[in-house]
Structure formats: structure tokens, C-alpha cells
Amino acid sequence: MAGNSDPLTPRAKLAVTAGKAVAAASRAAGRGSGSVIGGRVALKLDPDLLARLAQSLDVVLVSATNGKTTTTRLIAEALRAAGEVVSNALGANMPAGITSALAGNSDAKFGVIEVDEKYLAGVARDTDPKCIALLNLSRDQLDRAAETRMMAEAWREGLAGTKAVIVANCDDPLVVWAASSSPNVIWVAVGQMWKDDAWSCPSCGGVMQRPGDDWFCGDCGFRRPTPSWALSGDHVLDPHGSAWPIHLQLPGRANKANAASSAAVAAVFGVPPQVALERMYQVQAVAGRYDVVQFMQRDLRLLLAKNPAGWLETFSLIDPPPTPVILSVNARGADGTDTSWLWDVDYTRLTGHPIFVLGDRKLDLAVRLEVANQHFQVCDTLDQAVQMCPPGRIEVIANYTAFQDLRRRVGN
């Protein structure tokens, strides 16, 4: 917890120094930020380094399939009202990247850490968090990540009896099942647009009943808990029934949901909802997401979507037809090499938009769009796709490595 004297041993200090040197060399060689390789080297020299770095911080962990990078950024902005924050803002969310981030600021009061779903329990053991935010669980990277029910079970076992305050989405049955093993849970109602991973009860396997926004299992009685915080239109309702307006520069209902969860987390650390939400307005983009960039005399809005739930939310915030839409999909290691998830996305929502298809797996995507009766053109490059579009706004939706490719091309 915050307030401890320097927790670093000579060995830990050596590990930090070596990690920073390796990261700097990686950056100089043009191989990215260097945070992951730097963290790996540091942890090799001191396997306990992450725990040592976290000792002096009040830590909040954020984990989910979708929205964790943005929510981490919103929480970090809110907590800056109460003190200095260190965060893995660039999304390096496994132990090596987290270690590198925490090593970068020894004066911080708060550590706001995004954590990959698979690593949540281990990072929680190392960092002794004061709060853990659990947003959602849905299918993602089927060749790498566990099935969603297995992931929920791993969270449930790993967080059982934790001292941390859990801030959890009560509208996602898998998140509720995972959080219910913890003694101190704050339930937040933020909705769930994608429901296709939560039709069977995680407790008994029965069929979930989902009338309206409610849900329950008719077999075992597992049901939606009563929330103390809720997203209601453009407001956050706090536990006292007060409604606080959400003013964001980030678009879409999903980001209002992220803001509601972030306000509940900030309150755990003593930051009032009004202050927290006002500070969140400062966030214009998150690691390139939602940026609007000028490219070839057009305005390209860059949108990241990595799985069916993410694509569904993204389709809900794009401008209406006839705004052109460029879709780019890769299947490299960081994306997951299995593209079968494309068949779970409802591409009929793009009807009326001119569609252009890019990326390493553009032909996989083209087959899916053909089956969905969408009109599209396959392009070899971003430049080719943009040239086919009239002046004005273009929505560009890409999965992880495709998104990074596009950012490099447009100089973002």
C-alpha cells in the first residue's frame, strides 16, 4: 500500500536499471516501446520485482475481454485528482509489460493496471490491489484464450477471498459468477449488448432466462444481483440515487459504460463522482483508438475491434450510410490465428455502407461479407481503399495488429 519507504532491494534496483536499458535499446532499434522485453529482463533478474514495485502503491487492476485499455485510462485520469498515477497506458498488460510500467514512476501514489484476462489472478497475488474492476467476458482469440466459462471459473478461483474491493458488471452473468467468490463486491449495471456467451448458467449449466435487462437461472436460482451504481442514459447513478452527467469526448454507449465503472472505482479511492467524471472528459483518444486523422484529403476515424462483442459495439457508433467503412483483419500472434470468430459478427449492420476490405486475412473477411449479402471491394492497401472514397469521413475498423499497421501508415 502507499506510504511505504523505498521497497527496492539492491537486486531490484539493478533489475529496474537493466530493464530500462534494454527497453531503450529496443526503442533505438525501432522495435517498438521496449516495455515487454525490458520487463522480461527485469523479472529474470528479480522474479519478485512486480510485487516489490507494487508495495508502495494503492493498486487498481482492470480486466475484461473488451474495454479494459479505455477504462484503465479513464480511471487513471479520475485518480489523478487525488495523487500521481502510474499506469500501463499503452496496453502492455501481461506481467512483463506491467513491471516495466510500474518501474517507470517511483513517486506515484496510485497504480492503475490493465491486466490480460489470463494473468489476472497471478497479477492480483503479486500486487495486493485495493480494487479490481471486472467489466465483461466474451469469446476472444479462440486459439489462445480459454473458453469464456473456463475463464470465469479461473477468475472465481483466483479471486476467492481476496481483500480487494471488486467492482463488477452485474449485467454479465460470467462476471457475476467470477466475482461472487469475493467478500466485498460493488455491483455496477452498465448493460450487455453481446449476450451470446452467456445463455447457459455458469453455476449449474442450465438455460439462462433473460427477460429485458434482467437474467436468472430457473434451475439453480443464480441471478442478477442488485446494483449500487448504474448507467442510465447519459448519467451515472451513485449508491445514494444521485445522477451525475457523463460528458465524454470518446464516442458510443460502451464508453459511457466504461465511465460508469470508472466512477465506481474512483469512489473506492475517495474521488467523488462529479470530480471523476469531469476529469474523464480530458480523454480524447486511447492509444490511437477513436483518433481522427487526415490522410489523402480524407478524415479517417480509427476504431479498434478484436472480437464479435467489440465489433458489435463499434458498429453501433459509426456514422450512418453512406459513410464509407474500411475493414482490416490480420491473424498474427497478437490477434489469435483463428479467424472463425468472423462468422459470429453480424455484418448486416453495415448494409448501405460502401465497404472496403484490407489486411492479411482480407479473403476470409470477404467470404464472410459475401455470405452476409454485403457489397464490398477487396483492396491491397489502405491508400487504394481511401482513393475509392469521396472526400469526408471514413470509418476504419481493424483488429489489433491490423490497427497498428494502419496507425503506422497514417503516421499516428
N, C-alpha and C positions, 0 to 999 in steps of 0.2 A: 504493500500500500504506500501511498505518497507520504513523504516526510522522512524517509529513512536517509541515513548518511550514505556516502558512496558505497554501493553494494559490490563494486567490481574488484575482484582479486587481481594480482599482477598477471596471472594467466588469462583472465577475462579481458584485461586491458590490451594484452598482446593480441588476443583473438580479434578484438574490435579493430585494432590498428591494421592487422593483416587483411581483414575483410575489406576495409575501406581502400587499402592499396590495390587489392585485386579488382575491386569494383571500378576504381579509377582507371586501371589499365584496360579493363574491358570497354569502358566508355571511349577511351582514347583510340582503341582499335576499331571503333564503330560497331560494336556488338551489343548495343542496347544499353540499358541503365546500369548493368552490372550488379544489381541488387541481389539476384538469385545466386550467382557464382560467388559474390562476396560473402553472402550469408552462409553458403555451404562451407567455404574455407574457414570462416569464423567458428562455426559449430563443430568442425573437425578438430580444431584446436581446443575448444572448450564446449563439450556437449551440453553443459548446463547453462550456456550463455543466455539463452532466451529467458530462462527463469530468473537469472541474475538481473538482466536488464529490466524485467517487469516489476521487480521488487519495489522500486521507487515510484511506481505509477499507480493511479487509480485506473483500472483497465476495463474497457467495454469491448466485447467480441461481437461481431456481426456475421451471421451465416445464413445462407439461403441458396436456392438454385438461381433465382433472378433478383436483381436489385441491390445486392449487397455492396457493390462498389459505390453506387449513388447514396445509399443510406449511410454508409460509413462516412462519406464526405459531408452529408447533412448533419450528422451527429457531431463530427469534428468541428464544424462551423458553430453549432449551437454551444458546445462546451467551451469554446474559446471565450465566451462571455465570463467564464469562471476561472480561467487559467490557461497556460500554454499547453498545446496539444502536439503529440507526435502520432503519426498515422502512416499506414502503408497506402498512401493515396493513389499510387499508380497501379494498384490491384495485384501486386505480388503477394499472394495470400496463402502460401504454404510456409512451413517453419523457416526455411532459409530466407525468403523474402521478408517475412515478419521480423526476423532477427536483424536483418540489415536496416529496416526502417527504424526500429527502436534504438539501434546503435547510433543513429544519426542525430539524436537530440537528447542530451543528458540533463537538460534543465526543465523538461516538460513535467507537468502535473498529471495530465491525463494521457493514456494510451488508447487510441480508438483504432481497432484492428479488425480488418476484414479477414475472414478465415474460410478457406475451402471446406466444403461440407465434410469431406472425408477426414479432415485433420482437426475438426472442432474439439473432440474430446481430449486429444493429446495437447493441443494448444491451451485448452482450459486448465488442464493439470499443471502446465508449466507457468501460466501467467496469473493464476489465482484471481480471476476477474471479479469485479464488483457487480457487473451486469453483463448479461448475454442476450442479444436480440436475435430471435428466430423468426424469419419472415415467411418462408414458403418452402415447399419441397415438390419438385416435379421431375419428370424424366429428362435426362441430360447426359450426353456422352455415353451412350449405351455400351460402348466397348471398354470404358474405363471406370465409370462410376457404378456403384451398387444400384440395384433396383430400389425404387423410392421407399418401399416398405422396409427393406433391409437398412436403408439409411436412417429412417425414422427410429428403427429399433436400436441402431448403433448410438444415435443421439440419446435416446432414452436411457440406455445402459451407462453411457459415458457421463451423463449429467446427473444421474441419480444421487440425491442427497447433497448436491452442490450448495455451497454457501452463497453463490451468486444470485442476484435477482434476475429472473428470466422474464424478458418482455417478449410475448409470443402472440402470433396472429391466431385468434380464436376461430377464424373462418376457414382455416386449413386443417382438416382432421389429422393429417400426418404430423403437422407441427404440434397440435394439441396432444397427441399421443406421446410424442417425444418429450414435451415439456412437463407432462403430468407426473413424472417421477421426481420432480423437483419440489421442494417445500415452499418456495417463495416465487409465485408466478403472477405477473401483471398481464392480464389479457387485453389485447387491443383488437377491435373489429375494423379491419381495413378491406374486407371483401376478398373474393377469389374468382377471377374471371375464368381461369382454366381449371376445370374440375375433373378432367378425365383420368387423373392419377389417384382419385380419392372417392371411388364409388364403392369400394369394399372396406369394411371396418378393420382398422389396424389392430384392434383389440381381439376380435374373435373371427374375422373373415366374413362376417355376414354382409348382406347388401345394405349400403347406407341409404337412408331416406333423406332427401334434400328438398323439403318444401320451402320455396322462397330463399331467403338468406340463411335459414336455419338448417341444421343437419343433426341426425341422430341414427343410432343403430337400433332397430327394432328387436334384435336378438339379445344383445347383452346390456343395453342401456347406455353405452358410451355416447356422449352427446356434446354439443357445442356449449362451452362454458359462457357464463355471463361476463361481458367485457366491462372493464372500468374506464377504458379510453375507446374512442370510436371516431372514424372518419365519417363525416356527414356532409356530403356535398363539398363545399369549399371551406369547411370548418373542421376543427378538431374539437371533440367534446372531451373535457377532462373528467376526472372522477367526481368532481363537485357539480357537474352538469353545466359548467360554463363552456361557451362556444368561442373558440379562438380562430380568427380568419387565417387561411393559408394563402400567402402571396408568394408564388414561385416564378422564377424565370424558366425553370425546367418544365417541359410540356407533359400533359397527359394525366389520366386518373392514377396510373401506377405510381407516379412521383408524389401525388398527394398522399397516397397510402404510405409511401416511404417517409414522408414528412410527419405523418401522424405517429408512426412507430418511433421516429427520431425524437419527437416531442416527449413521448412517454419515457424514453431512455434518458433524455436530458433532465427530466424531473427527478429521476433517481439520484442524480448528481447535484440537485438543488437549483437547477436553472429553470425558471418559470416558463410556462408555455409561450406567453407573449414574447419574451426575450428570445427564446429558442427559435420560434417561427420567424421573427423579424430577421434574425441572423441568417436563416436559411435562404432568404431572398438574394443574398450575395452570390449564391452559386449559379453560374451561368451555363457551365458545361462540366462534365466529369470525364477526365482522361479522353477528351475528344468526342465523347457522346453528346449529341444534341448540338454540336457546333455547326454553324452555318458558314461555309467558306466560299469565296469567289474562285471559280475555276472555268476558264474558257467562256467568260462573259455570262455565266450562269451562277445561281446561288444553290449550292449543294448542302442539304442538311444531312449530317452523318448520324446514322442510327445503328446501334449495336443490338442484334438479336441472335441468341445462340441455340435456342431450343423451341419447341412448339409453344410453350406458355409465353416466352419472350416475344415471339413473332406475333402472337395473338394480341398482346398488349400494344406492340408497335403499330400494327395495322389500325388500331383504334385512334392513334394520334396523328396520323399523316393527313396532309391536306386532301380534300376530295378530288375526284376526277374533274378535269382531265390532267391533273398534275402527273408528270412522268415519275415512274418508280424504277430505280436501278436495284437489282438484287444480286448479291455476290456471295457465293458459298465455297469455302475450302473444306478439306477434310485432313488437315495436318494433325500432328500430335496434340497440339494445344486445343484443337477443335473437337477431338474424337474422330476416328477414321470411319465410323459407321454413319452413313447418311440416311439410314432408314427412317429417321425422325422426320424427314421432309414430308412423308406421307401422312403424318399426324397434323400438319399445318393446313388450315382452311384457306386456301389461296383464292377461293371465290370471293373473298372480301376485297380483292384487288380488281374486280370487274369494273371496266370503264377506264382504268388507268392504262396508258401506254407503258409496257413493261420491257425492260432490257436486262439480260441475264449475263453475268460475268462469273469469274472465279475458276479455280481448279476443277470443281465439280459442277460446272455450268450445265453439262449434259444431263446429269442426274436431276438437276432442278428443272431443266427443260421438259423432261419426260413427265415430271410431276405436274407442271403447269399445263401441259398438253391434256393430261387426264382431267384436270380441273376446268378444261374448256376456256383457258385464258389465252389472249392474243399477246405474243411476246416476240422479241428478237434476241438471238444469241449473238454476243459481241466478244471480240478477243481482248479488248482493252477498255478502260474507263473512258479514255479520250474518244474512242469510236462511239460509245454509248451516248456520251454527252453531246457529241456533234449532231446526233439524230434528234435531240430535244430542242424545242423552241426556247427562246430567252425566258428567264424567270426561275421559279423554284423547282428543284428536283429533289425528291426524297431518295436517299441512298441507304439501303438496309443491308447489313452484312454480318456474317458470323465472325468469330474472334480474329483469326489470322487474316481473313479477307478484309476486315475492318482496318487492321494495322497496315495492310498493303495499300488500301485506299488513302489512309492518312498520309503515308509517305508520298504517294503520287501527288496529292494536292498540297503538299508542304505544310500539313497541320501537325 
